Amino acid sequence: MFAAEHRVQGPPAGGGAAASSAPSPSQNRLLAALTTADLEPLLPHITLTGLALGTVLYESGSEMDDMYFPISGVVSLLYVLADGHSTELAVVGNDGCVGIALVLGGQTTPSRAVVQIAGYAYRVRSSAILAEFRKGGRTARVLLRYIQALITQMVQTAVCNRHHTVEQQLCRWLLLSLDRVPSDTISMTQELISNMLGVRRSGVTEAARKLQAAGVIEYSRGQITVSDRAKLAAHACECYAVVKKETDRLDPSMLP
């Protein structure tokens, strides 16, 4: 039924996995919340695309022509300073989409979108999304709900980065990432994590060492495996719970 399932561009690389079953829009929560009638106008404009680790989907200030709806893998939204240092603003996985600024009237954004965990996404031409959004129907309501959830995540990330320890930030980041991938293992070096969190690599190394000693994670050669998710949640600050609660409350599948 979904024609774009057969138009695949670029297999993922870098330790991520494809969707656990045959690709389907239902593997992205936003697309899953749309009816068949809502999806129909989008079908000619959709391509299943591989998300390779480290791929930049758009740069700060560059025009965006497409929106990406991940079905596996995770994309980081980063703010990059003039000196090259960066801090993660939010993570996007099968809960949402990348390029949401397009529906708000902006052709550019000051953030960079980079693939943090490899996988797949449905790439949709922005003109097609905008046409449906402007109708003010279910597509618009689904996207507006996601915008509110994304704003919550960005605000809570700013609070977390300012007030909580590197260990707590790492736990929050791991939990948010695990919510968006069908695995307990993430391929990510400590250097990349330090760039995401905007902290020194030594701080990430020490935080990872403490979590490993506590039996929370196992870390080896760029592979982080969460051994005990309950313990991981216990080591995290309240920021993860705030984001999780709001994301669940705004789940577009709850729309009538």
C-alpha positions in Angstrom: 0.0 0.0 0.0 2.8 2.4 0.9 4.6 2.9 -2.4 7.6 4.7 -0.9 8.6 1.5 0.9 10.3 0.4 -2.4 12.3 3.6 -3.0 15.2 3.3 -0.6 18.2 5.6 -0.7 21.5 5.0 1.1 21.8 2.1 3.5 22.8 3.1 7.1 26.3 2.7 8.3 28.0 3.1 11.6 26.7 0.5 13.9 22.9 1.2 13.7 20.2 -1.1 12.6 17.5 -0.9 10.1 13.9 -1.1 11.2 13.2 -4.3 13.1 10.5 -5.3 10.5 9.5 -4.3 7.0 9.6 -0.5 6.7 6.3 1.1 7.3 5.1 4.6 8.2 3.5 3.1 11.3 7.1 2.8 12.7 7.1 6.6 13.1 4.6 7.9 15.7 3.6 11.0 13.7 3.0 9.2 10.5 1.2 6.4 12.4 -1.2 8.9 13.8 -2.4 9.9 10.3 -5.3 8.3 8.6 -5.1 6.7 5.2 -6.7 9.8 3.7 -4.1 12.0 5.4 -1.2 10.0 4.1 -2.5 9.7 0.5 -1.4 13.2 -0.6 2.1 12.6 0.8 2.8 9.3 -0.9 4.2 10.7 -4.2 6.6 12.8 -2.2 8.0 10.2 0.2 11.3 8.3 0.0 12.7 5.7 2.5 16.2 7.0 3.2 19.2 5.5 5.0 20.6 7.5 7.9 24.3 6.9 8.1 26.1 7.7 11.4 27.5 11.3 11.3 25.4 12.4 8.3 24.4 16.1 8.5 20.8 16.4 7.3 21.0 20.2 7.4 23.5 22.8 8.6 22.8 25.9 10.6 21.4 28.6 8.4 21.0 26.4 5.3 17.6 26.1 3.5 15.7 22.9 4.2 13.7 21.3 1.3 12.8 18.1 3.1 11.5 16.8 6.4 12.7 13.5 7.9 10.5 11.1 9.8 12.8 8.5 11.4 11.6 4.9 11.9 14.9 3.8 13.4 18.1 5.6 14.4 18.3 9.0 16.2 19.1 12.5 15.0 20.6 15.2 17.2 19.7 18.8 16.9 22.9 20.7 17.8 23.8 24.4 18.3 27.3 25.0 17.1 29.3 28.0 18.3 31.7 30.0 16.2 34.7 28.2 17.8 33.3 24.8 16.7 32.1 23.7 20.1 28.5 22.3 20.1 25.7 21.4 22.5 22.8 19.1 21.9 19.4 20.8 22.0 17.2 17.7 21.5 17.1 14.2 20.0 14.7 13.1 17.4 13.8 9.5 16.7 10.7 7.5 15.8 8.8 9.9 18.1 9.0 12.8 15.7 10.5 14.5 12.7 13.5 16.6 11.7 12.9 20.0 9.9 9.8 21.0 11.9 10.8 24.7 11.5 9.5 24.5 7.9 5.9 24.3 9.1 6.4 27.3 11.3 7.3 29.5 8.3 11.1 29.3 8.6 13.2 28.0 5.7 16.3 27.9 8.0 17.2 27.2 11.6 20.3 28.1 13.7 20.7 24.4 14.7 22.5 21.6 12.9 20.8 18.1 12.4 23.3 15.2 12.5 22.6 11.5 12.7 23.8 10.2 16.1 22.5 6.6 15.7 22.3 5.1 12.2 18.9 3.9 10.9 16.2 4.8 8.4 13.8 7.6 7.9 11.0 8.6 5.5 12.1 11.8 3.7 9.1 14.0 2.7 9.2 17.0 0.5 8.4 20.1 2.6 6.0 21.5 0.0 3.8 18.4 0.5 3.8 18.7 4.3 3.1 22.4 4.2 0.2 22.0 1.9 -1.4 19.5 4.3 -0.4 21.6 7.4 -2.1 24.7 6.0 -5.4 22.8 5.6 -5.6 22.8 9.4 -6.7 19.1 9.6 -5.3 16.1 11.4 -1.8 16.5 9.9 -1.6 20.0 11.4 -2.8 18.8 14.8 -0.3 15.9 14.9 2.6 18.2 14.0 1.6 20.9 16.5 1.5 18.3 19.3 5.0 17.2 18.4 6.2 20.9 18.3 5.1 21.3 21.9 6.8 18.1 23.0 10.0 19.1 21.2 10.0 22.5 22.9 9.6 20.8 26.3 12.6 18.6 25.5 14.7 21.7 24.5 13.8 23.7 27.6 14.5 20.7 29.9 17.8 20.1 28.2 18.8 23.7 28.9 17.9 23.3 32.5 19.7 20.0 32.8 22.9 21.3 31.3 22.9 24.2 33.7 22.0 22.6 36.9 22.9 18.9 36.9 26.0 16.8 36.9 27.7 15.2 33.8 26.6 11.8 35.1 23.0 12.9 35.3 23.1 14.5 31.9 24.6 11.3 30.5 21.9 9.2 32.0 19.2 11.5 30.6 20.8 11.3 27.2 21.0 7.5 27.2 17.4 7.1 28.3 16.1 9.5 25.7 18.1 7.7 23.0 17.0 4.2 24.2 13.4 5.3 24.0 13.9 5.9 20.3 15.8 2.7 19.2 14.8 -1.0 19.5 18.0 -2.0 21.3 19.8 -1.7 24.7 23.1 -1.0 22.9 24.2 2.3 21.4 27.2 2.8 19.1 28.7 6.1 20.4 32.2 7.1 21.4 32.9 9.2 24.5 34.2 12.0 22.3 30.9 12.2 20.4 29.0 12.1 23.6 31.1 15.0 25.0 30.3 17.0 21.9 26.6 16.2 22.3 26.5 17.3 25.9 28.9 20.2 25.5 31.2 19.0 28.2 34.8 17.8 28.5 35.6 14.3 27.3 37.2 13.6 30.7 33.9 14.4 32.4 32.1 11.8 30.2 34.9 9.3 30.8 34.5 9.6 34.6 30.7 9.5 34.4 30.8 6.4 32.3 33.3 4.8 34.6 31.0 5.4 37.6 28.0 4.0 35.8 29.9 0.9 34.7 31.2 0.3 38.2 27.6 0.6 39.5 26.5 -2.1 37.0 24.3 0.3 35.1 26.1 0.2 31.7 28.9 -1.8 29.9 31.2 0.3 27.7 33.7 -1.1 25.2 35.1 0.2 21.9 32.4 2.7 21.2 29.5 0.4 22.3 27.4 1.3 25.3 25.1 -1.4 26.5 22.6 -0.6 29.3 22.7 -3.5 31.7 20.0 -2.2 34.1 17.5 0.4 32.8 15.9 0.8 36.2 19.2 1.7 37.8 19.9 4.1 34.9 16.7 5.9 35.5 17.5 6.0 39.2 20.8 7.7 38.4 19.2 10.3 36.2 17.8 13.6 37.3 14.1 14.6 37.0 14.7 16.0 33.6 14.2 12.7 31.8 10.9 12.0 33.6 9.6 15.5 32.7 10.4 15.0 29.0 9.0 11.5 29.0 5.8 12.5 30.7 5.1 15.3 28.3 6.0 13.2 25.3 3.6 10.5 26.4 0.9 13.1 27.2 1.2 14.6 23.7 1.3 11.3 21.9 -0.5 12.0 18.6 -2.1 8.6 18.6 -4.3 9.9 21.4 -6.0 12.4 19.1 -9.6 11.6 18.4 
